[in-house]
Amino acid sequence: MELFELFKALILGFVEGMTEFAPISSTGHLIIVDDMWLKTSEFLGKYSANTFKIVIQLGSIMAVVVVFWKRLFSLVGLYQLKESKPGSQLKLSHVIVGLIPAGVLGLLFEDYIDEHLFSIDTVLIGLVIGAFLMIAADKLGPKVPKTKTLDQITYKQAFSVGLVQCFSLWPGFSRSGATISGGVLLGMNHRTAADFTFIMAVPIMFGASFLSLLKNWEYVEPDHLSFYIVGFVSAFVFALISIKFFLKLIDRVKLTPFAIYRLVLAAVLFFIIYM
């Protein structure tokens, strides 16, 4: 594996890590950077390139595990968090309820989505519509949110956020953009909605990545191992930085600045492609 090719793995890991949990669509950015610029499929092959994207996504999700390990371990009974009231703690059942809608739709339409929706055109649509949802959340969400911590989330809120998460199956829409917006509209403050988004991301992304790896395992070639490793480590490191920065920022700046970025990005892409 040549040094320049490993540099491409580093760049794609950076893009994945910095965008996976910000509400700007990691899938959209990877399609843009890889399909329009780096073109890794030309030397990896189409299916091996898709497998690589699964591997770097696993790197990003491992960063969430590191940041939220206490909360995640508490959900499965391996760690005891301090509770203000007995029984008030967020439960694994809340997360499962939130995962059901997108999980069911994802299983039903996975092949269709992979075959027909991963393109620049669909990303442009997702970027724009997702941006408007985020602006709507900032404008229409309650001025004084009632749900200020994870432990105040109800099952109704968890399921409703799960319904909104279904929009993220459309490439370019952004899982975090959809779920944080949904949480804010349902009465959560921005930080709580972001925390719940990241916690829900762990099982759904691990599950989706595991199934995709099983499907594409035959395309994992030993010659590409160093490429996968560089991408994985890069995605993990930059996702760790991105998550910590984003969580400190989200309650102050809200969603609108990210929405504006998405609209500007969509406009630039449209101009490059169609003008």
C-alpha positions in Angstrom: 0.0 0.0 0.0 1.6 3.3 -1.1 2.0 6.2 1.2 -0.4 8.4 -0.8 -3.1 5.8 -0.6 -2.7 5.6 3.2 -3.0 9.4 3.3 -6.4 9.0 1.6 -7.4 6.6 4.4 -6.3 9.2 6.9 -8.4 11.9 5.1 -11.5 9.8 4.9 -11.1 8.8 8.6 -10.9 12.5 9.4 -14.0 13.3 7.4 -15.9 10.4 9.1 -14.8 11.2 12.6 -15.5 15.0 12.4 -18.9 14.7 10.7 -20.5 11.5 12.0 -21.9 13.1 15.2 -22.2 16.7 14.1 -25.6 17.4 12.4 -24.1 17.9 8.9 -24.2 14.3 7.5 -21.1 12.1 7.5 -22.5 10.0 4.7 -23.0 13.1 2.6 -19.5 14.3 3.2 -18.0 10.9 2.5 -19.8 10.7 -0.8 -18.6 14.2 -1.7 -15.0 13.7 -0.6 -14.6 10.2 -1.9 -16.7 10.1 -5.0 -15.8 13.5 -6.3 -12.1 13.7 -5.1 -10.3 10.7 -3.7 -12.1 7.9 -5.6 -10.9 5.0 -3.4 -13.0 2.6 -5.4 -10.6 2.9 -8.3 -7.8 1.1 -6.4 -9.8 -0.7 -3.7 -12.7 -1.8 -5.9 -16.3 -0.9 -5.3 -17.2 -3.4 -2.7 -13.9 -3.1 -0.8 -14.3 0.7 -0.7 -17.8 0.2 0.8 -16.3 -2.2 3.4 -13.7 0.5 4.3 -16.5 3.0 5.0 -18.0 0.5 7.4 -14.7 0.0 9.2 -14.2 3.8 9.7 -17.7 4.1 11.0 -16.8 1.5 13.6 -13.9 3.7 14.6 -16.3 6.6 15.1 -18.7 4.6 17.2 -15.9 3.4 19.4 -15.2 7.0 20.3 -18.8 7.3 21.6 -18.2 4.2 23.8 -15.2 5.9 25.3 -17.0 9.2 26.0 -20.2 7.7 27.3 -18.8 4.5 28.9 -20.3 5.1 32.3 -23.8 5.7 30.9 -23.6 2.8 28.5 -22.3 0.4 31.1 -25.1 1.5 33.5 -27.7 0.6 30.8 -26.6 -3.1 31.0 -26.1 -3.2 34.7 -22.2 -3.0 34.7 -22.0 0.4 36.4 -24.0 2.3 39.0 -24.6 5.9 38.3 -25.6 8.3 41.1 -29.3 8.9 41.0 -31.2 11.8 42.4 -34.3 9.7 42.8 -34.6 5.9 42.9 -35.7 4.5 39.6 -35.3 7.8 37.7 -32.3 6.6 35.6 -32.5 6.3 31.8 -33.0 2.6 31.1 -32.0 0.3 28.3 -35.7 -0.1 27.4 -35.8 3.7 26.6 -33.0 3.1 24.1 -34.6 0.0 22.6 -37.9 1.9 22.2 -36.1 4.7 20.4 -34.3 2.3 18.0 -37.4 0.3 16.9 -38.7 2.6 14.1 -35.5 3.2 12.2 -34.3 -0.3 12.9 -37.4 -1.9 11.3 -37.3 0.5 8.3 -33.6 0.0 7.9 -33.9 -3.8 7.7 -36.8 -3.6 5.3 -35.2 -1.1 2.9 -31.5 -1.6 3.3 -30.9 -3.0 -0.1 -33.0 -0.4 -1.8 -31.2 2.4 0.0 -27.8 1.0 -0.8 -28.7 0.5 -4.5 -30.7 3.7 -5.3 -30.1 6.5 -2.7 -26.3 6.9 -2.4 -25.6 9.6 -4.9 -24.8 13.3 -5.0 -28.3 14.2 -6.0 -29.9 12.5 -3.0 -27.3 14.0 -0.6 -28.2 17.5 -1.9 -31.9 16.8 -1.1 -31.0 15.4 2.3 -28.7 18.4 3.2 -31.4 20.9 2.4 -34.5 19.3 3.9 -32.5 18.3 7.0 -31.3 21.9 7.4 -34.9 23.2 7.4 -35.9 20.6 10.0 -33.0 21.9 12.2 -34.0 25.5 11.8 -37.6 24.6 12.6 -36.5 22.8 15.8 -34.7 25.9 17.0 -37.6 28.2 16.2 -40.5 26.0 17.3 -39.0 24.1 20.2 -40.1 25.2 23.7 -38.2 28.2 25.0 -37.8 26.5 28.4 -37.3 22.8 27.8 -38.9 20.5 30.4 -36.4 17.6 29.8 -33.0 18.8 30.9 -31.3 15.5 31.6 -31.2 12.0 30.1 -33.0 10.7 33.2 -36.1 12.7 32.5 -36.7 11.2 29.1 -40.0 9.4 28.8 -40.9 6.4 26.7 -43.1 8.6 24.5 -40.2 11.0 23.8 -37.8 8.1 23.1 -40.2 6.5 20.6 -41.0 9.8 18.9 -37.3 10.6 18.5 -37.0 7.2 17.0 -39.6 8.1 14.5 -37.8 11.2 13.5 -34.6 9.2 13.2 -36.1 7.4 10.2 -35.4 10.5 8.1 -31.7 9.8 8.6 -32.0 6.6 6.4 -32.0 9.1 3.5 -28.3 9.9 2.7 -27.4 13.5 3.5 -30.1 13.9 6.1 -27.9 13.2 9.1 -28.8 10.9 12.0 -27.7 13.4 14.7 -29.4 16.3 12.8 -32.7 14.4 12.7 -32.7 13.0 16.2 -31.5 16.2 18.0 -34.1 18.2 16.1 -36.7 15.7 17.1 -35.6 15.8 20.7 -35.7 19.6 20.8 -39.2 19.7 19.3 -40.3 17.2 21.9 -39.2 19.3 24.8 -35.6 18.3 25.4 -32.8 20.8 25.7 -30.1 20.6 23.0 -27.5 18.9 25.2 -29.9 16.2 26.4 -31.1 15.5 22.8 -27.5 15.2 21.7 -26.6 12.8 24.5 -29.6 10.6 23.8 -28.7 10.7 20.1 -25.1 9.5 20.7 -26.3 6.8 23.1 -28.8 5.5 20.6 -26.2 5.6 17.9 -24.1 2.9 19.6 -26.4 -0.1 19.1 -27.8 0.9 15.8 -24.5 1.7 14.2 -22.8 -1.4 15.7 -25.7 -3.5 14.4 -25.7 -2.0 11.0 -21.9 -2.2 10.7 -21.9 -5.8 11.8 -24.5 -6.9 9.3 -22.7 -4.9 6.5 -19.4 -6.5 7.4 -20.9 -10.0 7.3 -22.3 -9.2 3.9 -19.0 -7.7 2.5 -16.5 -9.9 4.4 -15.4 -11.7 1.2 -14.2 -8.3 -0.1 -11.8 -7.7 2.8 -8.3 -8.3 1.3 -5.1 -8.7 3.3 -3.4 -6.2 1.0 -5.8 -3.5 2.2 -5.4 -4.2 5.9 -3.1 -1.2 6.5 -5.6 1.1 4.7 -8.4 -0.1 6.9 -6.3 0.3 10.1 -5.2 3.9 9.3 -8.8 4.8 8.5 -10.2 3.2 11.7 -7.6 4.9 13.9 -8.1 8.3 12.2 -11.9 8.1 12.5 -11.7 7.1 16.2 -9.3 9.9 17.1 -11.1 12.7 15.2 -14.5 11.5 16.4 -13.3 11.6 20.0 -12.3 15.3 19.4 -15.5 16.1 17.5 -17.8 14.6 20.2 -16.3 16.4 23.1 -16.2 19.7 21.2 -19.7 19.4 19.9 -21.2 18.6 23.4 -19.6 21.7 24.8 -20.9 23.8 21.9 -24.5 22.6 21.2 -26.3 24.3 24.1 -24.7 27.6 23.2 -25.0 27.7 19.4 -28.1 25.4 18.9 -28.7 23.9 15.5 -29.2 26.9 13.2 -25.4 27.5 12.4 -25.1 23.9 11.4 -28.2 24.2 9.2 -26.7 27.3 7.5 -23.5 25.4 6.8 -25.6 22.6 5.2 -27.4 25.0 3.0 -24.2 26.7 1.9 -22.6 23.4 1.2 -25.6 22.3 -0.8 -25.5 25.5 -2.8 -21.8 25.1 -3.6 -22.2 21.5 -4.6 -25.2 22.4 -6.8 -23.1 25.1 -8.5 -20.1 22.8 -9.1 -22.2 19.9 -10.5 -24.9 21.7 -12.5 -23.6 25.1 -13.5 
